Amino acid sequence: MNEIDLISGLVPATGEERPAPAPSNVVRSDRLDGKVALVTGGAGGIGAAVARRLAEGGARVVVADIDDAGAAEVAGEIGGTAARCDVRRPADSEKAVALAVERYGRLDLAFLNAGVTTGCGLGDDFDLERYRLAMSVNLDGVVFGVRAATPALRAAGGGTIVATSSMAGIVGIPADPIYAAGKHAVVGLVRSLGPALARAGIKVQALCPSFADTPILGGGKAVLEEMGFPILPVSAVTEAFIRLLDSDGTGECWFVVPGRESAPFEFRRAPGPRA
């Protein structure tokens, strides 16, 4: 790493921060045929919906999940391959990537989507096991997934990594601060990796949905409905995923909220040092 790499995020600037341009040899929505994708958390919810959409476009998909039966069901439905993958374990991510390369000859896209909530705060309700679980799935799972996928993407001449963060990675969530902390970390990771991996022909993006109609909501769905808070259909998140594939940027964090067209969130530059 040279000095420019080290300080590029701290250089004073006016206006909004603009991500670096994405490399040209990445996955595009109109060129999915023959591409190979790995989807973690693929047994249900957003992961399963994206896996189906990728397969509809002609991609060959490895559906990875700790839920063996669910992954096998989705994989069977789309003509893909199921892989058991506990994203908390680096070896599982490595095995899932190796399976994609062994079965289909390459890897072009890694959708690092597995995630959990905590249901606890930092007061009397704090639960160490739930804290460790959430951080290891939501953050470690992305870190280990990037490390596992990057060599295969380099070997393919480039590709795309998409990590599922959340609107909780952009704004504070008092009801689940631990979840928000992990998702903020994913946002910081993606923003940092975008320009770093562009030289290798790899685009890195974050998908940041609001409350989506998936099992992760649990009992919170009824609470949101009572409050009149709109819940995203999974189809809206899937369409946002497809839109971000076609973005010419990298290191972007795409918000997905009801009633708005999805787009990269425009972070303002932090104030830089003065000489």
C-alpha positions as CSV (number, residue, x, y, z in Angstrom):
1,M,0.0,0.0,0.0
2,N,1.4,3.4,-1.0
3,E,0.8,6.8,0.7
4,I,-2.0,7.7,-1.8
5,D,-3.8,4.4,-1.0
6,L,-3.5,5.0,2.7
7,I,-4.9,8.6,2.8
8,S,-7.3,8.6,-0.2
9,G,-10.3,8.5,2.1
10,L,-9.1,11.5,4.1
11,V,-8.3,13.9,1.3
12,P,-10.3,17.1,1.7
13,A,-13.0,17.6,-0.8
14,T,-16.2,19.5,-1.4
15,G,-19.6,18.0,-2.3
16,E,-20.5,14.4,-2.2
17,E,-18.1,11.5,-2.3
18,R,-18.1,9.6,-5.6
19,P,-17.0,6.0,-5.7
20,A,-14.3,4.9,-8.1
21,P,-15.4,3.7,-11.5
22,A,-16.0,0.0,-11.6
23,P,-13.8,-2.3,-13.7
24,S,-15.3,-3.2,-17.1
25,N,-15.1,-7.0,-16.8
26,V,-17.8,-7.5,-14.3
27,V,-21.2,-9.3,-14.2
28,R,-24.0,-7.3,-15.9
29,S,-27.7,-8.1,-15.8
30,D,-28.0,-8.6,-19.6
31,R,-25.0,-10.9,-19.7
32,L,-25.8,-13.5,-17.1
33,D,-25.8,-16.5,-19.4
34,G,-22.9,-18.8,-18.6
35,K,-21.9,-16.8,-15.5
36,V,-21.3,-18.7,-12.3
37,A,-22.6,-17.3,-9.0
38,L,-22.3,-18.2,-5.3
39,V,-25.2,-17.1,-3.1
40,T,-24.8,-17.5,0.7
41,G,-28.0,-17.5,2.8
42,G,-29.5,-18.9,-0.4
43,A,-32.1,-21.2,1.2
44,G,-34.7,-18.5,1.6
45,G,-35.7,-14.8,1.6
46,I,-33.5,-12.5,-0.4
47,G,-30.9,-15.1,-1.2
48,A,-33.3,-17.5,-2.7
49,A,-35.0,-14.8,-4.7
50,V,-31.8,-13.5,-6.1
51,A,-30.6,-17.1,-6.9
52,R,-33.8,-17.7,-8.9
53,R,-33.4,-14.4,-10.8
54,L,-29.8,-15.1,-11.7
55,A,-30.8,-18.6,-12.9
56,E,-33.6,-17.1,-15.0
57,G,-30.9,-15.0,-16.7
58,G,-28.8,-18.1,-17.5
59,A,-26.4,-18.1,-14.6
60,R,-25.3,-21.3,-12.9
61,V,-25.8,-20.9,-9.2
62,V,-24.3,-22.5,-6.1
63,V,-26.9,-22.1,-3.3
64,A,-25.0,-22.1,0.0
65,D,-26.7,-22.2,3.4
66,I,-26.5,-23.8,6.8
67,D,-30.0,-25.1,6.0
68,D,-29.2,-28.1,3.9
69,A,-32.8,-29.0,3.0
70,G,-33.6,-25.4,2.0
71,A,-30.5,-25.0,-0.1
72,A,-31.1,-28.3,-1.8
73,E,-34.7,-27.3,-2.6
74,V,-33.8,-24.0,-4.1
75,A,-30.9,-25.5,-6.0
76,G,-33.1,-28.3,-7.4
77,E,-35.7,-25.7,-8.5
78,I,-33.2,-23.7,-10.5
79,G,-30.9,-26.4,-11.7
80,G,-28.1,-25.3,-9.5
81,T,-25.9,-26.9,-6.9
82,A,-26.4,-26.9,-3.1
83,A,-23.6,-26.4,-0.7
84,R,-23.6,-26.5,3.1
85,C,-22.0,-23.3,4.3
86,D,-21.7,-21.9,7.8
87,V,-20.3,-18.5,6.9
88,R,-18.8,-18.2,10.4
89,R,-16.2,-20.8,9.4
90,P,-13.7,-19.7,6.8
91,A,-13.2,-23.2,5.5
92,D,-16.9,-23.5,4.6
93,S,-16.7,-20.4,2.4
94,E,-13.6,-21.8,0.8
95,K,-15.3,-25.1,0.1
96,A,-18.4,-23.4,-1.4
97,V,-16.1,-21.4,-3.8
98,A,-14.1,-24.5,-4.6
99,L,-17.4,-26.4,-5.4
100,A,-18.4,-23.6,-7.8
101,V,-15.1,-23.8,-9.6
102,E,-15.0,-27.6,-9.6
103,R,-18.6,-27.9,-10.9
104,Y,-18.8,-25.0,-13.3
105,G,-15.1,-24.1,-14.0
106,R,-15.1,-20.6,-12.6
107,L,-16.7,-18.0,-10.3
108,D,-18.0,-14.7,-11.6
109,L,-20.2,-13.4,-8.8
110,A,-20.3,-13.8,-5.0
111,F,-23.5,-12.7,-3.3
112,L,-22.6,-12.7,0.4
113,N,-26.1,-12.5,1.8
114,A,-26.3,-14.6,5.0
115,G,-27.5,-12.6,8.0
116,V,-29.2,-12.8,11.4
117,T,-30.6,-10.3,14.0
118,T,-29.8,-10.3,17.7
119,G,-32.9,-9.4,19.5
120,C,-30.9,-7.9,22.4
121,G,-29.3,-4.6,23.4
122,L,-26.4,-3.6,25.6
123,G,-28.3,-3.3,28.8
124,D,-29.8,-6.0,31.0
125,D,-31.0,-7.9,27.9
126,F,-27.4,-8.3,26.6
127,D,-26.7,-11.9,25.5
128,L,-23.1,-12.7,24.7
129,E,-24.0,-15.7,22.6
130,R,-26.4,-13.8,20.4
131,Y,-23.9,-11.0,20.1
132,R,-21.1,-13.4,19.0
133,L,-23.5,-15.1,16.6
134,A,-24.7,-11.8,14.9
135,M,-21.2,-10.4,14.5
136,S,-19.8,-13.7,13.2
137,V,-22.5,-14.2,10.6
138,N,-23.1,-10.6,9.6
139,L,-19.5,-9.4,9.5
140,D,-17.1,-12.3,9.6
141,G,-19.3,-14.1,7.0
142,V,-18.7,-11.3,4.6
143,V,-15.0,-11.0,5.4
144,F,-14.5,-14.8,5.0
145,G,-16.6,-14.8,1.9
146,V,-14.5,-12.0,0.2
147,R,-11.3,-13.8,1.1
148,A,-12.6,-17.1,-0.3
149,A,-14.1,-15.6,-3.5
150,T,-11.3,-13.1,-4.5
151,P,-8.8,-15.6,-5.8
152,A,-11.4,-17.4,-8.0
153,L,-12.7,-14.1,-9.3
154,R,-9.1,-13.0,-10.1
155,A,-8.6,-16.3,-12.0
156,A,-11.7,-15.6,-14.0
157,G,-10.4,-12.2,-15.1
158,G,-12.5,-10.3,-12.7
159,G,-16.1,-10.3,-11.4
160,T,-18.5,-8.9,-8.8
161,I,-18.9,-9.2,-5.0
162,V,-22.2,-8.0,-3.5
163,A,-22.6,-8.0,0.3
164,T,-26.0,-7.6,2.0
165,S,-25.8,-4.8,4.5
166,S,-29.0,-3.0,5.5
167,M,-30.4,0.5,6.0
168,A,-29.2,-0.4,9.5
169,G,-25.7,0.0,8.0
170,I,-26.4,3.6,7.1
171,V,-28.6,4.9,9.9
172,G,-28.7,4.0,13.6
173,I,-31.2,1.4,14.9
174,P,-31.8,1.9,18.6
175,A,-33.9,-1.3,18.8
176,D,-30.9,-3.5,17.7
177,P,-27.6,-1.6,18.1
178,I,-25.5,-4.8,17.7
179,Y,-27.1,-5.6,14.3
180,A,-26.6,-2.0,13.3
181,A,-22.9,-2.1,14.3
182,G,-22.3,-5.2,12.2
183,K,-24.1,-3.8,9.2
184,H,-22.2,-0.5,9.5
185,A,-19.0,-2.5,9.5
186,V,-20.1,-4.2,6.2
187,V,-20.7,-0.7,4.7
188,G,-17.2,0.4,5.7
189,L,-15.7,-2.8,4.3
190,V,-17.4,-2.4,0.9
191,R,-16.5,1.3,0.6
192,S,-12.9,0.4,1.3
193,L,-12.7,-2.7,-0.9
194,G,-14.3,-1.1,-3.9
195,P,-11.3,0.9,-5.1
196,A,-8.8,-1.6,-3.6
197,L,-10.1,-4.5,-5.7
198,A,-10.9,-2.5,-8.9
199,R,-7.3,-3.1,-10.0
200,A,-8.0,-6.8,-10.0
201,G,-11.1,-6.3,-12.1
202,I,-13.4,-6.9,-9.2
203,K,-16.4,-4.7,-8.4
204,V,-17.7,-4.6,-4.8
205,Q,-21.1,-3.3,-3.9
206,A,-23.4,-3.4,-0.8
207,L,-27.2,-4.0,-0.9
208,C,-28.9,-2.0,1.9
209,P,-32.6,-2.9,2.2
210,S,-35.0,-1.5,4.7
211,F,-37.3,-4.0,6.5
212,A,-38.0,-6.7,3.9
213,D,-40.7,-9.4,4.1
214,T,-38.4,-12.3,5.0
215,P,-38.2,-14.7,8.0
216,I,-35.5,-12.5,9.6
217,L,-38.2,-10.1,10.7
218,G,-39.7,-12.7,13.0
219,G,-42.2,-11.1,15.4
220,G,-41.1,-7.7,14.3
221,K,-43.3,-7.9,11.2
222,A,-46.5,-7.7,13.3
223,V,-45.1,-4.7,15.2
224,L,-44.2,-2.9,12.0
225,E,-47.6,-3.6,10.5
226,E,-49.3,-2.2,13.6
227,M,-47.1,0.9,13.3
228,G,-48.1,1.2,9.6
229,F,-44.5,1.0,8.6
230,P,-44.2,-0.2,5.0
231,I,-42.5,-3.5,4.5
232,L,-40.5,-4.2,1.3
233,P,-41.5,-7.1,-0.9
234,V,-38.6,-9.3,-1.6
235,S,-39.1,-8.6,-5.3
236,A,-38.1,-5.0,-4.7
237,V,-34.8,-6.0,-3.2
238,T,-34.2,-8.4,-6.0
239,E,-34.7,-5.7,-8.6
240,A,-32.3,-3.4,-6.7
241,F,-29.7,-6.2,-6.8
242,I,-30.1,-6.4,-10.6
243,R,-29.8,-2.6,-10.9
244,L,-26.6,-2.5,-8.9
245,L,-25.0,-5.1,-11.1
246,D,-25.3,-2.6,-14.0
247,S,-23.8,0.3,-12.0
248,D,-20.6,1.9,-13.4
249,G,-19.3,2.5,-9.9
250,T,-17.8,0.3,-7.2
251,G,-17.7,0.6,-3.4
252,E,-21.3,1.8,-3.5
253,C,-24.0,1.1,-0.9
254,W,-27.4,0.8,-2.6
255,F,-30.4,1.8,-0.4
256,V,-33.7,-0.1,-0.9
257,V,-36.6,1.6,0.8
258,P,-40.4,1.6,0.0
259,G,-41.6,4.2,-2.4
260,R,-38.2,5.3,-3.7
261,E,-36.1,4.2,-6.7
262,S,-33.0,2.4,-5.4
263,A,-29.7,4.1,-5.9
264,P,-26.3,4.4,-4.3
265,F,-26.4,6.3,-1.0
266,E,-24.4,9.5,-1.4
267,F,-22.0,9.8,1.5
268,R,-20.5,13.2,2.1
269,R,-16.7,13.4,2.4
270,A,-15.3,13.6,5.9
271,P,-13.2,16.7,6.7
272,G,-9.6,16.0,5.9
273,P,-6.5,17.1,7.8
274,R,-5.2,20.7,7.6
275,A,-1.5,21.3,7.2
